[in-house]
């Protein structure tokens, strides 16, 4: 039995198809790796934004609580001072005026807090911008 020389015409097309299939598979793998890397990067950015927002809110809450404590202490002492100052002449009037003033200030604070709570949050703005840019790059 003799071995014949390989026919170059048939294997050539088979090799080309195999090379294309391997090239296509490699391209798909590279695309998938790039996609996964992009998703991971965006996830890390999102995680960083959440952590920054948490720290910002915690700092604001700490300073707000300390500020509220000292303001209330100051208001309480000022109220006692004013009532004692007008003890002989108009202590009831002074107590009523102070109570009215505190109610007006409290109502203004509640309205301001309500208005601020309705404002749109900027949380995840950078992540959304990056995802939008990614989408534009994919369309091009």
C-alpha positions in Angstrom: 0.0 0.0 0.0 1.4 3.3 -1.0 0.6 6.6 0.5 -0.5 9.2 -1.9 0.5 12.8 -1.7 -2.0 15.0 0.1 -4.4 16.8 -2.2 -3.9 20.5 -1.5 -7.2 21.7 -2.9 -9.6 20.2 -0.3 -7.5 20.7 2.8 -6.9 24.3 1.8 -10.5 25.2 2.0 -10.9 23.2 5.2 -7.9 24.9 6.7 -9.3 28.3 5.8 -12.6 27.5 7.4 -10.8 26.1 10.4 -8.7 29.3 10.6 -11.7 31.4 10.3 -13.5 29.4 12.9 -10.5 29.6 15.3 -10.2 33.3 14.5 -13.8 33.9 15.1 -13.7 32.0 18.3 -10.7 33.9 19.4 -12.4 37.2 18.5 -15.5 36.2 20.4 -13.3 35.3 23.4 -11.5 38.6 23.2 -14.8 40.5 22.9 -16.2 38.6 25.9 -13.1 39.3 28.0 -13.3 43.0 27.1 -17.0 43.1 27.9 -16.4 41.4 31.3 -13.5 43.8 32.0 -15.7 46.7 31.2 -18.5 45.4 33.4 -16.1 44.8 36.3 -14.6 48.3 35.9 -18.1 49.9 36.0 -19.0 47.8 39.0 -15.9 49.0 40.8 -16.8 52.6 39.9 -20.3 52.0 41.2 -18.9 50.5 44.4 -16.6 53.5 44.9 -19.4 55.9 44.4 -21.6 54.1 46.9 -18.7 54.1 49.5 -18.1 57.8 48.9 -21.8 58.7 49.3 -22.0 56.6 52.5 -19.0 58.4 54.0 -20.4 61.8 52.9 -23.7 61.1 54.5 -22.1 59.8 57.7 -20.0 63.0 57.9 -23.0 65.2 57.3 -25.1 63.3 59.9 -22.3 63.6 62.5 -21.9 67.3 62.0 -25.7 67.9 61.9 -26.2 66.0 65.2 -23.4 67.9 66.9 -24.7 71.2 65.5 -28.2 70.5 66.5 -27.2 69.5 70.1 -25.2 72.8 70.6 -27.9 74.9 68.9 -30.6 73.4 71.1 -28.4 74.0 74.2 -27.8 77.6 73.2 -31.5 78.2 72.5 -32.5 76.7 75.8 -30.0 78.9 77.8 -31.1 82.0 75.8 -34.7 81.2 76.5 -34.0 80.9 80.2 -32.1 84.1 80.1 -34.9 86.0 78.4 -37.6 84.7 80.7 -35.4 85.6 83.7 -34.7 89.1 82.2 -38.5 89.8 81.9 -39.5 87.9 85.1 -41.0 90.9 86.8 -42.8 92.5 83.9 -43.7 90.2 81.0 -42.5 86.7 81.7 -45.6 85.0 80.2 -45.5 87.1 77.1 -41.8 86.4 76.6 -42.3 82.6 77.0 -45.1 82.8 74.4 -43.0 84.8 72.0 -40.2 82.3 72.3 -42.5 79.4 71.8 -44.0 81.0 68.7 -40.5 81.8 67.3 -39.4 78.2 67.8 -42.5 76.9 66.1 -41.9 79.1 63.1 -38.3 78.1 62.8 -39.2 74.5 63.1 -41.8 74.7 60.4 -39.3 76.5 58.1 -36.8 73.7 58.7 -39.4 71.0 58.0 -40.4 72.7 54.7 -36.7 73.1 53.7 -36.0 69.4 54.4 -39.1 68.4 52.5 -38.0 70.5 49.5 -34.5 69.1 49.5 -35.7 65.5 49.8 -37.6 66.0 46.5 -34.5 67.2 44.6 -32.9 64.7 42.2 -30.0 62.8 43.7 -26.6 62.9 41.9 -25.8 59.3 43.1 -24.4 57.1 40.4 -24.1 60.0 38.0 -20.5 59.1 37.0 -21.4 55.4 36.5 -24.4 56.4 34.3 -22.2 58.8 32.3 -19.6 56.1 31.7 -22.2 53.5 30.7 -23.6 56.0 28.3 -20.2 56.6 26.8 -19.6 52.9 26.5 -22.9 52.6 24.6 -21.9 55.3 22.3 -18.5 53.7 21.6 -20.2 50.4 20.9 -22.5 52.0 18.4 -19.6 53.6 16.5 
